[in-house]
Amino acid sequence: MLSGLRTRVRCFRAETRGSVTVEFAIMMPLIFWAFMALYVYFDGYRQSSINLKAAYTISDILSRETGVVDNGYIDGMQELFQFLTRTGSPTAMRISVLRWSDADDRYYVDWSTTRKWPLGTDLTDGNVMDIASQLPVMSNSERLILVETRNTYEPVFRVGMGPRELENFVFTSPRFVQQVRWQG
């Protein structure tokens, strides 16, 4: 019986006749799925890149600010971020100005504000050290602007990848003034 099976497998392997229609029907779903998967993964990387560039844009605008920043200004930054990301999913933002103290060997929060950020996650002097490993080395009393953004990427097709939370963490030093001032 085993030798008969081997003979049939050899004959099947050596057979060169076939039907293009049958081969097409077998392979087309796989090829179509592969194209959809490639589109979804590249679209996800594209959206991630757009989100990062938008976060850098917000950070750069704030770093050039010489006046006072208030709630209306931050609302405008949130709208600008939503516009730049060109997405239908909700976006969230947390903007903070941090200061380093050599005497205490720690970061302090000069001011922090959020837009559509999860409740209870405001950046304060108490929890700023949780992100200290992500922050740069700074000199005494130096300040930096920290822009954190979030956006959810929703894939167009279901190819094995669900919604992804895209998070960005961008910091910039103020350019023309020592500190970006908050009024609010």
N, CA, C and O atoms as a DFTB+ gen file, in Angstrom:
736 C
 N C O
     1  1       0.814      -1.187       0.000
     2  2       0.000       0.000       0.000
     3  2       0.862       1.256       0.000
     4  3       0.557       2.228      -0.692
     5  1       1.930       1.230       0.773
     6  2       2.815       2.381       0.849
     7  2       3.485       2.649      -0.492
     8  3       3.642       3.803      -0.889
     9  1       3.878       1.592      -1.190
    10  2       4.530       1.782      -2.497
    11  2       3.539       2.330      -3.516
    12  3       3.933       3.089      -4.401
    13  1       2.260       1.965      -3.415
    14  2       1.232       2.494      -4.317
    15  2       1.017       3.986      -4.085
    16  3       0.818       4.754      -5.027
    17  1       1.061       4.376      -2.829
    18  2       0.916       5.797      -2.491
    19  2       2.101       6.593      -3.005
    20  3       1.932       7.695      -3.526
    21  1       3.300       6.042      -2.862
    22  2       4.498       6.714      -3.373
    23  2       4.414       6.879      -4.885
    24  3       4.781       7.925      -5.420
    25  1       3.938       5.860      -5.563
    26  2       3.809       5.929      -7.019
    27  2       2.830       7.023      -7.422
    28  3       3.093       7.774      -8.361
    29  1       1.722       7.120      -6.734
    30  2       0.729       8.152      -7.052
    31  2       1.294       9.552      -6.773
    32  3       1.051      10.466      -7.561
    33  1       2.028       9.744      -5.695
    34  2       2.627      11.046      -5.383
    35  2       3.638      11.426      -6.455
    36  3       3.682      12.582      -6.876
    37  1       4.462      10.459      -6.910
    38  2       5.435      10.751      -7.975
    39  2       4.729      11.141      -9.264
    40  3       5.145      12.075      -9.950
    41  1       3.677      10.436      -9.588
    42  2       2.919      10.767     -10.809
    43  2       2.298      12.157     -10.702
    44  3       2.321      12.926     -11.663
    45  1       1.749      12.474      -9.544
    46  2       1.146      13.796      -9.344
    47  2       2.195      14.897      -9.455
    48  3       1.946      15.943     -10.055
    49  1       3.369      14.656      -8.874
    50  2       4.451      15.637      -8.911
    51  2       4.974      15.837     -10.331
    52  3       5.324      16.955     -10.708
    53  1       5.029      14.782     -11.107
    54  2       5.550      14.860     -12.472
    55  2       4.520      15.399     -13.463
    56  3       4.882      15.770     -14.579
    57  1       3.255      15.449     -13.080
    58  2       2.188      15.892     -13.986
    59  2       2.348      17.372     -14.309
    60  3       2.479      18.193     -13.401
    61  1       2.339      17.716     -15.574
    62  2       2.492      19.101     -16.003
    63  2       1.218      19.669     -16.582
    64  3       1.153      20.873     -16.828
    65  1       0.217      18.868     -16.807
    66  2      -1.042      19.390     -17.322
    67  2      -1.804      20.054     -16.177
    68  3      -1.692      19.639     -15.024
    69  1      -2.563      21.066     -16.497
    70  2      -3.343      21.727     -15.473
    71  2      -4.299      22.714     -16.098
    72  3      -4.264      22.959     -17.304
    73  1      -5.137      23.267     -15.282
    74  2      -6.102      24.249     -15.740
    75  2      -5.777      25.580     -15.076
    76  3      -5.701      25.671     -13.851
    77  1      -5.586      26.604     -15.890
    78  2      -5.265      27.923     -15.366
    79  2      -6.412      28.452     -14.516
    80  3      -6.185      29.151     -13.528
    81  1      -7.612      28.130     -14.887
    82  2      -8.773      28.599     -14.137
    83  2      -8.779      28.026     -12.722
    84  3      -9.068      28.745     -11.765
    85  1      -8.470      26.765     -12.584
    86  2      -8.436      26.145     -11.262
    87  2      -7.300      26.729     -10.437
    88  3      -7.485      27.034      -9.258
    89  1      -6.139      26.886     -11.035
    90  2      -5.007      27.484     -10.322
    91  2      -5.315      28.915      -9.901
    92  3      -4.958      29.334      -8.800
    93  1      -5.977      29.661     -10.779
    94  2      -6.367      31.033     -10.454
    95  2      -7.355      31.039      -9.286
    96  3      -7.219      31.846      -8.366
    97  1      -8.333      30.160      -9.317
    98  2      -9.338      30.097      -8.252
    99  2      -8.705      29.735      -6.907
   100  3      -9.172      30.181      -5.859
   101  1      -7.660      28.940      -6.938
   102  2      -6.988      28.558      -5.696
   103  2      -6.113      29.689      -5.166
   104  3      -6.095      29.940      -3.961
   105  1      -5.394      30.369      -6.040
   106  2      -4.408      31.373      -5.615
   107  2      -4.978      32.780      -5.453
   108  3      -4.427      33.561      -4.677
   109  1      -6.045      33.134      -6.142
   110  2      -6.543      34.512      -6.110
   111  2      -6.927      34.993      -4.707
   112  3      -6.553      36.111      -4.351
   113  1      -7.640      34.230      -3.902
   114  2      -7.934      34.735      -2.547
   115  2      -6.680      35.028      -1.731
   116  3      -6.641      36.003      -0.981
   117  1      -5.662      34.195      -1.871
   118  2      -4.418      34.427      -1.146
   119  2      -3.725      35.695      -1.635
   120  3      -3.251      36.493      -0.826
   121  1      -3.664      35.882      -2.925
   122  2      -3.029      37.083      -3.487
   123  2      -3.820      38.330      -3.102
   124  3      -3.232      39.351      -2.747
   125  1      -5.149      38.253      -3.169
   126  2      -5.984      39.398      -2.807
   127  2      -5.790      39.755      -1.338
   128  3      -5.669      40.934      -1.004
   129  1      -5.759      38.753      -0.450
   130  2      -5.528      39.012       0.967
   131  2      -4.155      39.648       1.186
   132  3      -4.017      40.559       2.002
   133  1      -3.139      39.171       0.462
   134  2      -1.787      39.726       0.614
   135  2      -1.754      41.196       0.213
   136  3      -1.111      41.999       0.889
   137  1      -2.431      41.563      -0.870
   138  2      -2.481      42.970      -1.281
   139  2      -3.202      43.822      -0.241
   140  3      -2.758      44.928       0.069
   141  1      -4.309      43.316       0.300
   142  2      -5.026      44.068       1.333
   143  2      -4.161      44.222       2.584
   144  3      -4.129      45.294       3.189
   145  1      -3.469      43.168       2.969
   146  2      -2.612      43.235       4.158
   147  2      -1.485      44.247       3.959
   148  3      -1.187      45.028       4.863
   149  1      -0.861      44.238       2.788
   150  2       0.192      45.210       2.506
   151  2      -0.348      46.629       2.575
   152  3       0.304      47.516       3.125
   153  1      -1.528      46.849       2.024
   154  2      -2.125      48.183       2.057
   155  2      -2.367      48.623       3.502
   156  3      -2.045      49.753       3.868
   157  1      -2.925      47.745       4.314
   158  2      -3.238      48.094       5.699
   159  2      -1.961      48.403       6.484
   160  3      -1.916      49.395       7.211
   161  1      -0.930      47.575       6.350
   162  2       0.297      47.804       7.105
   163  2       1.012      49.074       6.658
   164  3       1.501      49.827       7.500
   165  1       1.084      49.326       5.362
   166  2       1.725      50.553       4.897
   167  2       0.896      51.779       5.248
   168  3       1.457      52.837       5.531
   169  1      -0.425      51.658       5.234
   170  2      -1.275      52.769       5.640
   171  2      -1.094      53.064       7.122
   172  3      -1.115      54.226       7.526
   173  1      -0.916      52.033       7.934
   174  2      -0.651      52.241       9.361
   175  2       0.668      52.968       9.595
   176  3       0.737      53.867      10.433
   177  1       1.708      52.592       8.868
   178  2       2.992      53.299       8.981
   179  2       2.877      54.738       8.486
   180  3       3.484      55.642       9.060
   181  1       2.107      54.953       7.432
   182  2       1.896      56.305       6.914
   183  2       1.203      57.161       7.968
   184  3       1.615      58.295       8.212
   185  1       0.151      56.627       8.599
   186  2      -0.568      57.377       9.620
   187  2       0.323      57.661      10.826
   188  3       0.260      58.748      11.401
   189  1       1.142      56.701      11.207
   190  2       2.076      56.916      12.316
   191  2       3.055      58.039      11.997
   192  3       3.350      58.869      12.857
   193  1       3.556      58.069      10.775
   194  2       4.480      59.125      10.344
   195  2       3.795      60.489      10.339
   196  3       4.384      61.482      10.766
   197  1       2.562      60.541       9.860
   198  2       1.814      61.805       9.845
   199  2       1.598      62.302      11.266
   200  3       1.751      63.494      11.531
   201  1       1.241      61.402      12.191
   202  2       1.030      61.798      13.589
   203  2       2.302      62.361      14.205
   204  3       2.255      63.362      14.919
   205  1       3.436      61.727      13.936
   206  2       4.692      62.201      14.493
   207  2       5.053      63.573      13.931
   208  3       5.485      64.451      14.678
   209  1       4.884      63.766      12.631
   210  2       5.174      65.071      12.023
   211  2       4.257      66.150      12.566
   212  3       4.689      67.284      12.770
   213  1       2.990      65.813      12.802
   214  2       2.056      66.788      13.372
   215  2       2.455      67.146      14.805
   216  3       2.354      68.308      15.197
   217  1       2.904      66.175      15.584
   218  2       3.350      66.452      16.954
   219  2       4.585      67.356      16.941
   220  3       4.685      68.273      17.757
   221  1       5.522      67.110      16.029
   222  2       6.690      67.987      15.903
   223  2       6.286      69.394      15.488
   224  3       6.885      70.369      15.939
   225  1       5.285      69.506      14.642
   226  2       4.807      70.821      14.217
   227  2       4.239      71.595      15.402
   228  3       4.556      72.771      15.588
   229  1       3.403      70.940      16.202
   230  2       2.834      71.584      17.396
   231  2       3.949      72.006      18.347
   232  3       3.934      73.119      18.871
   233  1       4.904      71.129      18.566
   234  2       6.025      71.423      19.458
   235  2       6.846      72.601      18.935
   236  3       7.256      73.465      19.710
   237  1       7.083      72.638      17.640
   238  2       7.864      73.727      17.046
   239  2       7.127      75.061      17.147
   240  3       7.743      76.088      17.431
   241  1       5.827      75.054      16.918
   242  2       5.037      76.289      17.052
   243  2       5.130      76.814      18.475
   244  3       5.345      78.008      18.685
   245  1       4.970      75.933      19.452
   246  2       5.048      76.355      20.849
   247  2       6.445      76.846      21.215
   248  3       6.578      77.771      22.016
   249  1       7.486      76.247      20.645
   250  2       8.847      76.651      20.991
   251  2       9.164      78.057      20.493
   252  3      10.069      78.707      21.018
   253  1       8.438      78.532      19.496
   254  2       8.663      79.879      18.942
   255  2       7.763      80.933      19.580
   256  3       7.869      82.114      19.248
   257  1       6.895      80.532      20.473
   258  2       5.938      81.444      21.084
   259  2       6.630      82.370      22.080
   260  3       7.325      81.913      22.988
   261  1       6.435      83.671      21.901
   262  2       7.019      84.652      22.824
   263  2       5.965      85.277      23.719
   264  3       6.299      85.932      24.706
   265  1       4.697      85.084      23.388
   266  2       3.610      85.626      24.199
   267  2       3.135      84.631      25.224
   268  3       3.826      83.670      25.564
   269  1       1.938      84.886      25.708
   270  2       1.338      84.042      26.730
   271  2       0.459      82.993      26.047
   272  3      -0.253      83.291      25.089
   273  1       0.522      81.776      26.549
   274  2      -0.300      80.675      26.042
   275  2      -1.493      80.517      26.976
   276  3      -1.334      80.483      28.197
   277  1      -2.696      80.418      26.396
   278  2      -3.896      80.240      27.209
   279  2      -4.726      79.085      26.663
   280  3      -4.311      78.395      25.732
   281  1      -5.904      78.881      27.253
   282  2      -6.759      77.769      26.839
   283  2      -7.171      77.861      25.380
   284  3      -7.211      76.841      24.692
   285  1      -7.477      79.050      24.889
   286  2      -7.851      79.218      23.487
   287  2      -6.715      78.822      22.550
   288  3      -6.942      78.217      21.503
   289  1      -5.500      79.167      22.935
   290  2      -4.323      78.809      22.138
   291  2      -4.161      77.286      22.073
   292  3      -3.905      76.730      21.005
   293  1      -4.309      76.628      23.203
   294  2      -4.169      75.171      23.243
   295  2      -5.317      74.500      22.485
   296  3      -5.108      73.483      21.825
   297  1      -6.529      75.061      22.574
   298  2      -7.643      74.530      21.774
   299  2      -7.315      74.610      20.288
   300  3      -7.624      73.696      19.524
   301  1      -6.692      75.704      19.889
   302  2      -6.260      75.850      18.489
   303  2      -5.205      74.817      18.109
   304  3      -5.214      74.302      16.990
   305  1      -4.297      74.513      19.031
   306  2      -3.282      73.488      18.765
   307  2      -3.932      72.114      18.601
   308  3      -3.515      71.321      17.758
   309  1      -4.957      71.839      19.413
   310  2      -5.682      70.563      19.296
   311  2      -6.384      70.474      17.934
   312  3      -6.343      69.434      17.277
   313  1      -7.024      71.566      17.517
   314  2      -7.691      71.578      16.208
   315  2      -6.676      71.439      15.077
   316  3      -6.929      70.745      14.092
   317  1      -5.533      72.097      15.219
   318  2      -4.482      71.981      14.209
   319  2      -3.972      70.543      14.125
   320  3      -3.765      70.016      13.032
   321  1      -3.771      69.913      15.275
   322  2      -3.319      68.511      15.274
   323  2      -4.345      67.620      14.589
   324  3      -3.985      66.758      13.788
   325  1      -5.621      67.823      14.901
   326  2      -6.680      67.027      14.261
   327  2      -6.673      67.250      12.751
   328  3      -6.845      66.303      11.985
   329  1      -6.476      68.494      12.319
   330  2      -6.437      68.804      10.889
   331  2      -5.220      68.174      10.207
   332  3      -5.341      67.600       9.125
   333  1      -4.056      68.282      10.836
   334  2      -2.830      67.764      10.229
   335  2      -2.819      66.241      10.123
   336  3      -2.245      65.687       9.184
   337  1      -3.448      65.567      11.078
   338  2      -3.450      64.104      11.028
   339  2      -4.468      63.558      10.039
   340  3      -4.372      62.396       9.644
   341  1      -5.423      64.352       9.636
   342  2      -6.420      63.958       8.626
   343  2      -7.037      62.597       8.936
   344  3      -7.063      61.699       8.094
   345  1      -7.522      62.470      10.135
   346  2      -8.113      61.201      10.534
   347  2      -9.497      61.435      11.114
   348  3      -9.787      62.500      11.657
   349  1     -10.332      60.441      10.992
   350  2     -11.661      60.544      11.563
   351  2     -11.711      60.110      13.015
   352  3     -12.686      60.383      13.715
   353  1     -10.673      59.442      13.467
   354  2     -10.658      58.984      14.853
   355  2     -10.274      60.140      15.778
   356  3      -9.601      61.078      15.352
   357  1     -10.692      60.076      17.025
   358  2     -10.386      61.168      17.954
   359  2      -8.890      61.252      18.268
   360  3      -8.182      60.246      18.303
   361  1      -8.443      62.473      18.492
   362  2      -7.049      62.716      18.867
   363  2      -7.025      63.301      20.272
   364  3      -7.997      63.912      20.716
   365  1      -5.916      63.111      20.963
   366  2      -5.741      63.645      22.311
   367  2      -4.345      64.246      22.414
   368  3      -3.423      63.842      21.705
   369  1      -4.210      65.220      23.312
   370  2      -2.937      65.930      23.422
   371  2      -2.702      66.349      24.869
   372  3      -3.630      66.737      25.580
   373  1      -1.434      66.262      25.291
   374  2      -1.017      66.800      26.581
   375  2       0.222      67.634      26.338
   376  3       1.217      67.142      25.806
   377  1       0.163      68.892      26.726
   378  2       1.289      69.816      26.547
   379  2       1.755      70.250      27.934
   380  3       0.956      70.658      28.777
   381  1       3.064      70.153      28.149
   382  2       3.637      70.495      29.452
   383  2       4.930      71.268      29.252
   384  3       5.634      71.082      28.260
   385  1       5.228      72.127      30.195
   386  2       6.533      72.783      30.245
   387  2       7.214      72.276      31.509
   388  3       6.699      72.434      32.616
   389  1       8.386      71.661      31.323
   390  2       9.123      71.049      32.427
   391  2      10.402      71.812      32.714
   392  3      10.972      72.442      31.823
   393  1      10.849      71.754      33.950
   394  2      12.072      72.425      34.383
   395  2      12.919      71.439      35.167
   396  3      12.396      70.657      35.960
   397  1      14.237      71.475      34.945
   398  2      15.164      70.615      35.675
   399  2      15.776      71.383      36.833
   400  3      16.117      72.556      36.687
   401  1      15.920      70.737      37.980
   402  2      16.557      71.330      39.150
   403  2      17.743      70.473      39.537
   404  3      17.585      69.313      39.915
   405  1      18.952      71.057      39.440
   406  2      20.151      70.334      39.864
   407  2      20.152      70.104      41.376
   408  3      20.612      69.066      41.852
   409  1      19.634      71.081      42.128
   410  2      19.646      70.977      43.588
   411  2      18.824      69.778      44.063
   412  3      19.221      69.079      44.994
   413  1      17.689      69.545      43.428
   414  2      16.824      68.434      43.830
   415  2      17.029      67.194      42.967
   416  3      16.509      66.123      43.276
   417  1      17.791      67.344      41.882
   418  2      18.059      66.242      40.961
   419  2      16.756      65.639      40.424
   420  3      16.558      64.424      40.452
   421  1      15.871      66.521      39.934
   422  2      14.582      66.070      39.425
   423  2      13.953      67.106      38.496
   424  3      14.391      68.254      38.424
   425  1      12.924      66.667      37.796
   426  2      12.143      67.543      36.926
   427  2      10.953      68.090      37.702
   428  3      10.408      67.424      38.583
   429  1      10.562      69.309      37.362
   430  2       9.352      69.918      37.900
   431  2       8.469      70.356      36.740
   432  3       8.962      70.671      35.657
   433  1       7.170      70.373      36.973
   434  2       6.209      70.791      35.961
   435  2       5.867      72.254      36.219
   436  3       5.283      72.589      37.250
   437  1       6.241      73.139      35.263
   438  2       5.840      74.546      35.377
   439  2       4.348      74.685      35.095
   440  3       3.630      75.343      35.847
   441  1       3.888      74.075      34.029
   442  2       2.457      74.003      33.738
   443  2       2.190      72.847      32.780
   444  3       3.063      72.430      32.020
   445  1       0.981      72.352      32.837
   446  2       0.585      71.238      31.987
   447  2      -0.904      71.349      31.718
   448  3      -1.678      71.702      32.607
   449  1      -1.299      71.048      30.501
   450  2      -2.710      71.070      30.144
   451  2      -2.991      69.953      29.146
   452  3      -2.106      69.541      28.395
   453  1      -4.206      69.477      29.145
   454  2      -4.579      68.370      28.271
   455  2      -5.799      68.734      27.446
   456  3      -6.580      69.612      27.814
   457  1      -5.945      68.052      26.337
   458  2      -7.143      68.138      25.509
   459  2      -7.517      66.716      25.120
   460  3      -6.781      66.035      24.407
   461  1      -8.677      66.283      25.605
   462  2      -9.229      64.953      25.311
   463  2      -8.308      63.823      25.784
   464  3      -8.388      62.702      25.282
   465  1      -7.446      64.120      26.739
   466  2      -6.523      63.127      27.309
   467  2      -7.288      62.333      28.360
   468  3      -8.204      62.873      28.978
   469  1      -6.942      61.068      28.580
   470  2      -7.657      60.281      29.604
   471  2      -7.629      60.967      30.968
   472  3      -6.615      61.535      31.374
   473  1      -8.747      60.903      31.654
   474  2      -8.863      61.558      32.962
   475  2      -7.899      60.952      33.968
   476  3      -7.615      59.755      33.937
   477  1      -7.407      61.789      34.852
   478  2      -6.534      61.320      35.908
   479  2      -5.087      61.122      35.491
   480  3      -4.300      60.563      36.254
   481  1      -4.723      61.565      34.303
   482  2      -3.349      61.377      33.841
   483  2      -2.658      62.708      33.582
   484  3      -1.749      62.788      32.756
   485  1      -3.088      63.757      34.290
   486  2      -2.407      65.039      34.148
   487  2      -0.981      64.909      34.648
   488  3      -0.711      64.167      35.593
   489  1      -0.074      65.627      34.017
   490  2       1.327      65.602      34.424
   491  2       1.508      66.578      35.576
   492  3       1.201      67.763      35.450
   493  1       2.003      66.078      36.688
   494  2       2.215      66.896      37.887
   495  2       3.624      66.657      38.405
   496  3       4.333      65.772      37.927
   497  1       4.019      67.456      39.387
   498  2       5.333      67.250      40.007
   499  2       5.439      65.846      40.597
   500  3       6.530      65.281      40.665
   501  1       4.318      65.288      41.019
   502  2       4.328      63.967      41.636
   503  2       4.565      62.827      40.652
   504  3       5.188      61.827      41.009
   505  1       4.081      62.962      39.423
   506  2       4.233      61.844      38.487
   507  2       5.171      62.131      37.319
   508  3       5.297      61.302      36.418
   509  1       5.824      63.277      37.316
   510  2       6.744      63.583      36.210
   511  2       7.954      62.655      36.224
   512  3       8.551      62.407      35.177
   513  1       8.318      62.149      37.377
   514  2       9.474      61.256      37.441
   515  2       9.186      59.890      36.812
   516  3      10.109      59.116      36.557
   517  1       7.901      59.595      36.562
   518  2       7.552      58.344      35.880
   519  2       8.044      58.339      34.435
   520  3       8.297      57.277      33.865
   521  1       8.178      59.527      33.845
   522  2       8.637      59.623      32.450
   523  2      10.052      60.180      32.358
   524  3      10.522      60.489      31.262
   525  1      10.731      60.312      33.477
   526  2      12.064      60.925      33.504
   527  2      13.064      60.183      32.630
   528  3      13.967      60.808      32.074
   529  1      12.930      58.885      32.494
   530  2      13.880      58.120      31.673
   531  2      13.744      58.455      30.186
   532  3      14.660      58.185      29.410
   533  1      12.623      59.034      29.783
   534  2      12.405      59.404      28.391
   535  2      12.831      60.844      28.089
   536  3      12.864      61.255      26.929
   537  1      13.151      61.594      29.120
   538  2      13.494      63.007      28.960
   539  2      14.998      63.189      28.804
   540  3      15.776      62.356      29.268
   541  1      15.411      64.274      28.154
   542  2      16.845      64.489      27.933
   543  2      17.554      64.997      29.183
   544  3      16.919      65.430      30.144
   545  1      18.871      64.934      29.149
   546  2      19.696      65.510      30.203
   547  2      19.652      67.029      30.012
   548  3      19.812      67.530      28.900
   549  1      19.432      67.751      31.117
   550  2      19.284      69.202      31.024
   551  2      20.170      69.878      32.061
   552  3      20.565      69.271      33.056
   553  1      20.471      71.141      31.807
   554  2      21.238      71.921      32.782
   555  2      20.277      72.530      33.801
   556  3      19.061      72.488      33.617
   557  1      20.822      73.087      34.862
   558  2      20.016      73.628      35.945
   559  2      19.082      74.726      35.453
   560  3      19.505      75.627      34.729
   561  1      17.822      74.652      35.842
   562  2      16.759      75.607      35.515
   563  2      16.432      75.676      34.026
   564  3      15.711      76.576      33.596
   565  1      16.941      74.756      33.248
   566  2      16.575      74.717      31.831
   567  2      15.155      74.169      31.708
   568  3      14.729      73.309      32.479
   569  1      14.437      74.693      30.714
   570  2      13.060      74.262      30.507
   571  2      12.912      73.603      29.146
   572  3      13.676      73.862      28.216
   573  1      11.911      72.747      29.061
   574  2      11.578      72.158      27.763
   575  2      10.074      72.027      27.641
   576  3       9.344      71.942      28.629
   577  1       9.638      72.013      26.389
   578  2       8.227      71.857      26.077
   579  2       8.019      70.393      25.699
   580  3       8.683      69.876      24.801
   581  1       7.114      69.743      26.375
   582  2       6.809      68.335      26.108
   583  2       5.423      68.259      25.486
   584  3       4.440      68.705      26.078
   585  1       5.353      67.687      24.285
   586  2       4.074      67.488      23.597
   587  2       3.858      65.991      23.448
   588  3       4.655      65.293      22.821
   589  1       2.777      65.514      24.028
   590  2       2.401      64.107      23.905
   591  2       1.070      64.046      23.164
   592  3       0.123      64.752      23.509
   593  1       1.008      63.200      22.149
   594  2      -0.214      63.080      21.362
   595  2      -0.637      61.622      21.268
   596  3       0.184      60.710      21.372
   597  1      -1.933      61.422      21.070
   598  2      -2.491      60.082      20.888
   599  2      -3.532      60.126      19.786
   600  3      -4.242      61.113      19.599
   601  1      -3.593      59.022      19.068
   602  2      -4.557      58.881      17.999
   603  2      -4.751      57.387      17.767
   604  3      -3.809      56.613      17.934
   605  1      -5.928      56.981      17.395
   606  2      -6.195      55.568      17.138
   607  2      -6.239      55.328      15.636
   608  3      -6.970      56.001      14.909
   609  1      -5.447      54.361      15.181
   610  2      -5.474      53.978      13.769
   611  2      -6.467      52.841      13.597
   612  3      -6.342      51.793      14.231
   613  1      -7.446      53.052      12.743
   614  2      -8.449      52.037      12.437
   615  2      -8.137      51.460      11.059
   616  3      -8.238      52.183      10.069
   617  1      -7.762      50.184      10.958
   618  2      -7.462      49.599       9.651
   619  2      -8.692      49.590       8.742
   620  3      -9.820      49.423       9.207
   621  1      -8.459      49.770       7.456
   622  2      -9.539      49.790       6.476
   623  2     -10.108      48.394       6.264
   624  3     -11.320      48.230       6.127
   625  1      -9.240      47.388       6.237
   626  2      -9.643      45.999       6.026
   627  2      -9.258      45.171       7.253
   628  3      -8.335      45.525       7.988
   629  1      -9.966      44.079       7.461
   630  2      -9.638      43.153       8.537
   631  2      -8.693      42.086       7.988
   632  3      -9.109      41.149       7.306
   633  1      -7.427      42.253       8.301
   634  2      -6.408      41.317       7.802
   635  2      -5.541      40.787       8.945
   636  3      -4.403      40.373       8.725
   637  1      -6.075      40.802      10.146
   638  2      -5.319      40.299      11.281
   639  2      -4.739      41.383      12.161
   640  3      -4.047      41.080      13.133
   641  1      -5.002      42.636      11.846
   642  2      -4.503      43.739      12.665
   643  2      -5.697      44.572      13.107
   644  3      -6.458      45.063      12.273
   645  1      -5.861      44.732      14.405
   646  2      -6.961      45.525      14.931
   647  2      -6.553      46.982      15.084
   648  3      -5.470      47.370      14.647
   649  1      -7.402      47.788      15.695
   650  2      -7.072      49.192      15.929
   651  2      -5.804      49.327      16.770
   652  3      -5.580      48.554      17.702
   653  1      -4.979      50.316      16.432
   654  2      -3.714      50.557      17.139
   655  2      -3.702      51.975      17.706
   656  3      -4.110      52.930      17.045
   657  1      -3.230      52.087      18.934
   658  2      -3.066      53.390      19.565
   659  2      -1.701      53.944      19.151
   660  3      -0.666      53.343      19.440
   661  1      -1.707      55.077      18.481
   662  2      -0.471      55.720      18.046
   663  2      -0.142      56.823      19.044
   664  3      -0.921      57.762      19.209
   665  1       0.990      56.720      19.701
   666  2       1.392      57.695      20.718
   667  2       2.707      58.332      20.313
   668  3       3.601      57.662      19.795
   669  1       2.820      59.635      20.552
   670  2       4.048      60.364      20.255
   671  2       4.485      61.134      21.492
   672  3       3.660      61.589      22.284
   673  1       5.781      61.269      21.640
   674  2       6.400      61.907      22.797
   675  2       7.497      62.808      22.239
   676  3       8.574      62.328      21.885
   677  1       7.230      64.115      22.159
   678  2       8.144      65.052      21.497
   679  2       8.499      66.158      22.489
   680  3       7.619      66.719      23.141
   681  1       9.795      66.471      22.599
   682  2      10.201      67.580      23.460
   683  2      11.094      68.543      22.688
   684  3      11.883      68.142      21.833
   685  1      10.947      69.829      23.015
   686  2      11.677      70.896      22.345
   687  2      12.009      71.976      23.368
   688  3      11.234      72.220      24.292
   689  1      13.150      72.615      23.204
   690  2      13.498      73.747      24.060
   691  2      12.859      75.016      23.514
   692  3      12.746      75.179      22.299
   693  1      12.439      75.915      24.397
   694  2      11.938      77.204      23.910
   695  2      13.049      77.932      23.143
   696  3      14.211      77.884      23.547
   697  1      12.702      78.598      22.051
   698  2      13.724      79.198      21.193
   699  2      14.060      80.639      21.536
   700  3      15.233      80.998      21.636
   701  1      13.035      81.469      21.719
   702  2      13.279      82.908      21.832
   703  2      13.094      83.455      23.239
   704  3      13.465      84.597      23.511
   705  1      12.537      82.671      24.120
   706  2      12.342      83.081      25.510
   707  2      12.803      81.937      26.406
   708  3      12.944      80.799      25.959
   709  1      13.034      82.256      27.671
   710  2      13.480      81.207      28.575
   711  2      12.346      80.245      28.916
   712  3      12.582      79.054      29.121
   713  1      11.118      80.755      28.976
   714  2       9.986      79.918      29.345
   715  2       8.756      80.340      28.562
   716  3       8.515      81.532      28.368
   717  1       7.978      79.365      28.114
   718  2       6.666      79.631      27.521
   719  2       5.708      79.805      28.687
   720  3       5.517      78.890      29.489
   721  1       5.109      80.985      28.774
   722  2       4.263      81.315      29.929
   723  2       2.819      80.873      29.722
   724  3       2.295      80.909      28.609
   725  1       2.195      80.461      30.803
   726  2       0.806      79.989      30.782
   727  2      -0.084      80.985      31.499
   728  3       0.268      81.512      32.555
   729  1      -1.245      81.235      30.908
   730  2      -2.246      82.079      31.561
   731  2      -3.549      81.285      31.532
   732  3      -4.116      81.067      30.461
   733  1      -4.015      80.862      32.668
   734  2      -5.240      80.066      32.645
   735  2      -5.640      79.621      33.943
   736  3      -6.657      78.939      34.076
